Amino acid sequence: MTDPTRQRRFLPEIQGLRALAVGLVVLFHLWPARLTGGFVGVDVFFVISGYLITSHLRRELDDTGRIRLGSFYARRMRRLLPASLLVLAVTGVAAALVLPPQLARAAGREVVASTLYVENLWLASRAVTYSASNDIASPVQHYWSLSTEEQFYAVWPALIMVGAWLGRRWLRGRTNLAIGCVLGALALASLTHSATLTAADPAAAYFVTTTRVWEFAAGAMTSFFLSRWTPTPAFALLLRWGGFAAIVATSLLISQATPFPGLVALAPVLGTAAVIVAGDTSPRDPLARIDRLPPVRWLGDVSYSVYLWHWPLIALLPFVTGRDLAWPERIGILVATGLLAEASHRWVEQPFLTGRLRSAGVPTTFVATGVAMAVLVGATLGHAAWTERAEQDAVRARYGQLASDPCLGAAAALDREECGDPFAVPLVAPVTEADSPWARPACDPECWEGPRPAKVVALVGDSHADVLYHTFDALLAGRDYGIALFSKGACPLNLAGRDQWLDEPPRDPAECGDWSAEVVDEIRALDPDLVVSSAYVESRWSDPSVGVAGYHRTWAALTDVAPVVILRDHPTTGGVWGPECLARSPGNPEACSVPRAVALPPDSAWDAAGPGAPEDVTRIDLSDLFCDAARCHPVVGGLPVYWDKDHMNATFARSLAPALLLRLEIP
């Protein structure tokens, strides 16, 4: 028996699924708090791709006995790349014009990754969640799913060819059985891997291809299933309604907090497969009539272009309007997406599928594709190199200005008679990539080269202490001092460790304690002249007295070699991404200020360094450089304070040096 869809030119069930899938994704991106699990529309697309591509390859194999890989990949290029590269080019230019420099450079990197179809691997390597982290979602982040599909296309024909060879070689020509076994084994392995990695590292698991292969394979297995069996009309209705119900229910019941894909993805994946198996049911079926409605057919036709265009509009429009998306903007995005999708479908997609451009030969298609991708990557990298040089020159100029201008940055808060209100000075320049707090020498842990300097400051703590390298680098400039940096993300220096974590998934509670014990021994062996410790305030213990006792024990082990200074953690943004907020509120940085109580929660290390702390332990609070009596500010002395939600940028960190020098006793 052959696949019953083989003889039908129009598959209304596929169009209905495409329309539903892209609708879920777009509505989720526009109203994530209402359609909390709409991202499962991507999984629906993966199953459809697996089904259609496998059906096509099987038909070619059955008809000709082979698969022409060149023709296959040329068709894929003509189908996907013209619209994809167009949207990338337009979005890249728009990002360069609209986004602040820091975000524009980051978006440029993702344009390159998306052009090369490795955006999903780039995002997985950064372990970001889909829509929220200390990394702002770029206007091309949605290309992760297209990258996953392209990687699937790269290996899938070869797997089918391997299965066919095994069937001819070992199973007496039963190629379908052999291919099914190969793909079934791969699906089982991928599903197992998906469940395991999703439980261990859901942020990375969301993006990597290996956790999604089984979804494509589910579509592929559906193709084989239909070649052996066709459901009765009554059972087809049950499959169709049950499949759509599974997809919609999942989109309503799960959220971004749900570890995904894992086993949870079985619901939308199997639901999609069930709808495909059901096929085109009775015209009396309301769902079948919906599939044939002109708006649904249109949305199914343009679903690819809708997916490409909608997210750049959502990501970029707030930087144009200077505010978060309101209902009118969201409706406008829906309309604009439809118009752009229709235009690119008619004048970009279709000419390569049904027009004169369809007849381009395989070599011509490959060459044209390579040239187009090379031009886009080259232009993006060239622009990035040019802007990087300009940004570095500007930041070096600001570094020099810090030394000569007592009213720039945090220093402005030291002399208010001369400088005026430091929180009312207009923004001098936005944050750029050259302001990155992570752009510093490699320290392991010594940050100097050559012989040991006359005196050494040991700077220790988590990533917030890491950023203070720039403060001490400016403070100690011209002195025979060296900096030794001991840092571990999300770890305060405390022999008690910690039992509540910022990390997802949580790490072993003993990890920070083990690291702290090693660092205490290393600092004692280093014999520095001063130890400075600071860490993000979100250090928690079930019993606070355990944390205090741990700090005291830690500091007592250090004060017999050097004095210990505890720097109160600097204020944070209260969860607002600083540079983005400033970019959305041009000329009104106070819109991004935060109540003092929110920006400055209790700091357990600061509290422990008060009365009752070991001798030779002192504490310093620089919060008056960030905050007035009521609020903490994102711009001080004309300089932006933050790199992201809670880290200072390097230039502002350097501007703290004069104030810290006044309060710190340098031995």
N, C-alpha and C positions, 0 to 999 in steps of 0.2 A: 504494500500500500504506500502511496506517496503522500507527502504533506498536502492536506486539503487546501492550504492557502496558495499552493503553487500555481493553480490555474486562475487565481483572482488577481486582477491588476490593481484594484483598490481594496485595501484592508481597513475597513472602518474601525475595527477594534484597536488597531495600531494607532490610527489617527486620534481616537478617543483617549488612549493612554498617553500619547504625546501631549495632547492638550491639557490633560489632567496634570501630568508631571511638571510641565513648564509653569502652569498656573500655580501649583503648590509652591514651587521654588520662588517665583516672583512675589506672591503674596506673603510668603515667609520673610523675604528680605525687606518688604515694605512694612509689614506689621508682625514682627517676630514675637511680640507678646500675645498676639491673638492666635496665630497659626503656629504654635510652638514647634511642631515637628515637620513643617513643610519641606525641610531639606531632604526628606525621603524621595522627593520627586527625582533627584539625581539617581537614586537606586532603580527607580522605574526605567529611566533612560538606559542604564547599564544592562538591564535584562532585555530590553528591546534591541539594543545593539547586538548583544550576544545571539539573540534569536535570528535577526535579519542577516547578519554577516555569516553565521554558520549555515543558515538555509541556502544562501547564495553559493557559498563554497561547496556545499554538498551537491547542489544541482550541477555545478560546473564539473565536479569530480565524477558524478554519475554520467553526465552527458559526454564528457571528453576523456575521462580516465586520468585527468591531471588538473593541476591548478596553476594558472599562469600568474605568477607572483608579480611580475612587472605590470601587467594590466590591472591586477587587483589594487596595487598601491597607487597607480596612476588614477584610478577611479576615486579612491579615497581622497587623494590630494585635490582633485577637481571638486569633489563634494564638500570638503571641509575647509580647506585652506584659504580660498579667496575671501570669504566673509570673515573668517577668523583673523587673517592678517590685516584686513581693512580695519576692523574694530580695534585691533591692537595698535595700529598706527595712529588712528584718530584719538584713542584714549591716551597714548603716550604723549602726543602733542598737547592735549587738553590738560593732562596732569602737570606737564612742565609749565604751563601758563597759569594754572589755577592753584595748585598745591604749594604750600610753603616749602622751602628748599629741602629740608630734611625728608619730608614725605615724598617730594618729587623724585629725589635720588633713589629712595627705596622703591618707588613705583617703577622707575626705570629698570632696576635690576629684575623686577618681576616681569616686566615686558619682555626682557631677554629670555628669562626662564620659560615664559609662556610661548614665545616664538619657537623655542627649541623643544617644546612639549615636555618640560621637566618641572613645571610649576608645582605639581603635587609633591615631588621629592624635595623641592626647595622649602615648601611649607612644613613638610614632615621633619626636615632637618632642624627647623627652627621651633618645632613642637608648639605651634600656635593652635589655639582653639579657633573654631570657624569664624567667629565674629567678635571675639573679645579677648584681649590679652594686653601686655605692654607693647605689643606690635599692633599698630592700626591696620585694619584690613585695607589692602591696596585696591585701586579700581580695576585690577585684572586678577584678583584672587580667585574669581570664579573659574578661571581657566584650569584650575587643578583637576576638574572632572574631565575636561577635554584632553589634558595630558594623560590621565589614566586611560581614557579610551584609545588614544594613539598608541600607548604602550601595549595595550591589549591587541590592537590591530597588527603591531609589529611581530608578535609571536604566534598569534592564533592560527594563521594559515599553515605555519610550519608544524604545529601540533597536529592539525588535521591530516597533513601529509604523512607525518610519522604514524598516526593511527591507521591510515590507509595502507601504508607499507607493511605494517605489522599484520593487518588483516589478510593481505595478499600472500605474505610470507609464511604466516603461521596458522591462519584460521580459514584456509581454503577459500579465500576471496570474500569472506564476510567482513567487508571493510566497515560497514556501519556499526557492527558490534565492536570491532576493535577501536574505532574512533570514540564511540560512546564510553568504552571502558577507560580509555586514556583521559577523556575529559571528565568523566565521573570521579576518577581517582584524584585528578587535579582539583576538582571542586571540593572534595572532602578534605584534602590537605589544606586548601585555602580557607575553608570555613573554620577548621580547627585552629589555624594560625590566627584568623580574624578574632575568634573568641578569646584566645590567649592574649594576644597583643592588646586588644581593647580593654581587657581587665587590667593589664600591667601599665599601659601607656596610651590612654584613649586619644590624647591630642595627636600623637604621631599616627596611631592606627587609623584615624579618620582619613588620612591622605594617601597612605602608601598603597601601591597597586596590589601588592600581595594579599591585602585584606579584602580586596574587591573582586579578585579573579573569580571567585565562586559565584558572584552575582552574574557576571557575563556567562559563566558556565551554566547557570540555571536556565538562561535564555537558550543557550546552545542545546542543552538536554531537552528543552521543550520542543525544539525542531525535530530531534530524533523520536521523541515521544509521539508527536503527531504523525510521523511516518508509519507508525505501527497501530495507532488507535485513534478513533474519532468518537467523542462523547455523544450520547443520545441527546436529543433536544432538551429533555427535562434536566438532565445532568449538566448540560452546557449552560442552562439558565442559572443553575445553582453555582456553578463555577464562576460565572460572570459576576453575579451579584456578590458572591462571597469574596471574590478577588478585589473588586472595587471597594467593598466594605473594609477589607483588611488594609488597603492603601490609605483610605481616608481616615480610618480609626487611628492608625499609627501616626498620621500627621497631626492629629488632635491630641493624642495621649502622651506622646513623648516630647522631650524638649532638648535644648542644647546641653542640659545637665545630665542627660541620659548617656551612658557610655555607648558609643556607636562607632562602627557598624555591629560587630559581634553577632550574637544570636538574635538580638532584637531585630536586626535587618531581615531576618527570615520572613517576617510578616509582610512587608511591602514587596519583597522579592518573590515569594511564593504567590502572593496576591496577583502580581503582574503576570507571572507564568500561567496562573489559572485563567485569567482573562484571555490570554493568547490562545490557550487550549480551547476555550469555549468558542472562539471564533465569532463569526457573524451570526448571531442568534435570530430568532423569529422577529419579523418586523413588528409584531405585537409587543415585543419587549421594550419598555420605555427607555432602557439604557441603550438599546440598539438604535432607537430613533434619535436619541441625543447625539450619538456618534455621527449621524448623517446630517445634523443641522449645519447649515453653511458657516456660522461662526466657529463651531467646533472644528469643522474641516479646515477652515482658514487657520485657526490657531495651531492645529496639528501640522499644517504645511509650513508655517513660519516659525515653528517652535525653536528651531536652531538659532535663527536670527534674534528671536525674542530673548533667548538665554544669553546671547552674546552682548546685546545692547543694554539690557535692563540694569545690570550691576554697576557699570561705569556711571550711569546717570545717578543712581542712588548714592554712590560713593563721592562724586564730585560736586553735586548740586549744593550741599551745605556750605562748601567753601566759596561758592558764588553768591549765595544769598546771605551768608554770615549768620545762619541760624540752623537749628535742627529742622528736619523735615516736618512740616505740618500737613494737615489733610489736603489743602489745595496743591501743595508740591507733590504729594504722593499720587494724587489723581493725575496731575500733569505728567508725571513720570510714566504712568500707565499709558497715557495717550501718546507721548513721545516715543515710547518703546514700540508701540504698535505701528506708528508711522515709519520709524527707522527700520523696523523688521520687515515691513512690506516692501520698502524701497530696496533694501539689500537683498531680500529674497528674489525680487523681480529682476533687478538689474545687476546683481553680482552672483548669486547662487545659480539661478536658472540658466544664464548663458553658458555656464560651464557644465551644466547637466543635460540640457536639451537643445541649446543653440549651436552656433558654428564652433564655439570653443570646445565643444564636446569631442570633436573629431581630432583634437591635438594628439599626436602620437605619444607613446610612452617616453621616449627620450626627451621630446620637447617638454612634456609635462614635468619630468624630473628636473631638467635644467631650469625651466621657468620658476619652479618652486624653490629650488636652491638659491637662485638669484634674488627672488623676492625676500626670502628669509634672511639672506646675507645682508641685503640692503637695510632691512629693518633693524637687525642686530647691530650692524655697523653704525647706522645713524644714532641709535640709542646709546651705544657705548661711546661714540664720539662726543655726543652732547654731554654725557656724564663726565668724561675726562675734562672737557672745557669748563664745566661748572665746578668740578672738584678743584681745579687750579684757582678759579676765582674765589671760591669759598675759603680755601686755605690762605690765600693772600689776605682776605678780609679778616679772618680770625687772627692771623699773625699781627695784623695792624691793631686789632682790639687788644691783644696781649700787650703790645707796646703801649697802647693808650692807658691800660690799667696802671702801669708804672708811673705815668705822668699826670693822670687825671684823678684827683682825690674824690671826685663826685660821680665816678662811673661804677656801677655795680654795687655790691654790698658795702663798699667803703663810703658810699654816700650817706649811710645811716650813722656814720661816726661823727660827722660835723653838719648837723642840720641847720645851724646858723648860716654856714657857707653854702651848703648844697640845697637847702630847702627840704621839702617833704620827699624822701627817697621813693615813696610809693606813688607819687604823682608825676614822675618823669616819664615822658613818652618813650615808647619802645624804640631803641636805636636800630636794631636789626633782628630779624628772626633767627631761630636756631637753625644751623646747617649741619651737614654730616661732619664737617671739620670740628664741630663743637662736641663730638662724641666723647663721653666720659671714659670709653674703653680704649681710646687712642692714646696709649702710653707705652713706655718700654716694657718688655717682658721681664717680670720680677720672679725670681725662683730661689729664695724670696728677695735676694738683694737686687735693687734696682740700679746699681751702679756697675760700671765696667772698670777693670783694672784693680789696683790695690784698694784696700778698705779705707774709706775716708776717716778723718780724725774723730768724728762723732757720728753716731747712728741713731735715727728715730725708727722705732718699730711701729708700724701702722697695722692694726689687726681688727678683724671683724668680718662682716658680710659684704655684699656689693656696695652698700653705702659707705663703708670704710674704704673700699676700692676706689670710689669716686674721689675721696679726700686726698688721694695721691696728688691730684692737680693743685689742691690747696697747699700742701706741704712742699711741692715742687717749687711753687712761686714764693712761699714763705722762706725757704732755705736757699734760694738762689743767691749765688755769690758767697756763700759760706761753705766751709769745708765739712759739709754734712752729707750723709747718705740716707736713703730711705729703704727700709726693708718692709715688704708688704706681705702680710699673711691674711688671706681672705678665702672664704668659702661661702657660696651663695646661700642665703637664708639661715646662716649660722652665727649667733653671737658667740663671743669667746666666753664660755662658761662650762666648767667641768661637770655641771649637772646635766648638760645636754639641753634638750627641750622636748616637750611632749605634745605640742600642737604646731602644725606646719602650714606654711604658705604654699608648699608644693602640692601638686596634683599629678599622680597619686602620692599619698604621704610616704615619706621615707622612714627608715628605722629610727625611732626616737633616740637611740644611742649614738647615731652617726655624728651629731654635733659634739657630743661629749667626747667621743673617741678623737675627733679632729682637734678639739680644744686641748686634750691631754698631749697630743703630739706637738701642737704649736707651743704650749707652755714649755715643753722640753727644748724645742728649737730656739725659742726666745732666750731662755736661760743660757743656752750654749752660745748664742750670738753675743750676749752681754752688751745690749744697747745702752745708750745714755738716757733714753726716754721711751716709754711705751704709751701709745695713744690707741684707745679702743672706742669703736662706735658700731652700732648695728641698728637695723630697722626695728622700730618699736614693737612690732607684732611678735615678740618673743613671749611665749605663754607657758606656764606650768600649772598643772592641776592644783598644786599647793604652792602659792606664791613664795612661801618661806623657803621652799626647796631652791627656787631660782636665786633668791637673795643669798642663801648660804653657799650656793655654787659660785656666785660672783665673788663673794668674800674669800672663799678658798682659792679661787683662781688668782685673784689679785695678790693674796698673801704669798703665793708661790713666785710672784714676779717682783714684788717690791724689794726683795733683798738683792736684786741686781740692778733695778732702775725704778725711778718714780713712775707711777701709772696715772694717766689722765683719761677721764671718761668724758667724751664729747656727747652731749645730748643729741639724739637723732634729729636731723633737720625736719622741718614741717613738710608734709606731703600735699598733694593736690586734692585729697579727699576722694580719690578715685577718678578724677577728670584727667584726661590725657593732655598735659600742659600745652605743648606746641600746637596741637590741633585746636584747642579752645581759643588760643590767641589768634590763630588764623581765621577762625570763624567769627571773631569779635574784633575786627580791625578798628583801632582807635579807641577801644573800650576794654582795656585789660581787666578793669575791675569786675567785669562780668565773669571773670574766671577766678576771682578771689574766693577764699574759703573761710568759714568761721574758725576762729582760733582753736576752739575746742575740738573741731573735726580734724584740722590739719595737725594738731599737736596732741595726740592721745598720750596716756601715761607711758613713760619710758622706764621699764623695770631696771635697766642698768643705771640710769640716772638716779632713780630712787635709792638703789642699793649703795650708791657712792656717797650718800649723805651721811648723817650722823650714824656712828656704829661701824663705818667702813674701816678697813685696815689703815694703818699709818702710811703716809706717802701716796695716798690715793686722793686725787682732787678731781673736780668736775667743772666743766665749762658748758655754758648754755649760750648759743649764738642765735636763738630764735628771735631776739629783738631785731636782728638784721633782716628777717623775713616778714615779721608780723608787727602790727600795732596792737592796741589793747583789745581790738575786736576781731580783726581778720588777718589772715596770712595772704601774701600777694604773689602773683606770678611774674611780675616785673618789678625789679628793684634797681634804682639808679639807672634806669634805661635799659638794663640787660634782662633778658628772659631768664628765669630761674631753672626751669625744668627741662630734662631731656625726654621724659615720658611721664608716667603717673607718679613716680616717687623718687627718681634719681635726678640730681642736679646735672646740668650740662657742664662741660669742662671749663668753659669761659667763666661762668658764674662761680664755679668752685674756686677758681684762681682768685676771683675778686674778694673772697673771704680772707685772704692771707693777711692784709693789714689789721683787720679786726682781731683775728686769732693771735697775731703776734703780740698785740697789746695785752691779751688775757692769758697768754701761755708763757710760762717761765722756761725759756730755752736754756738748757744747761751749757 
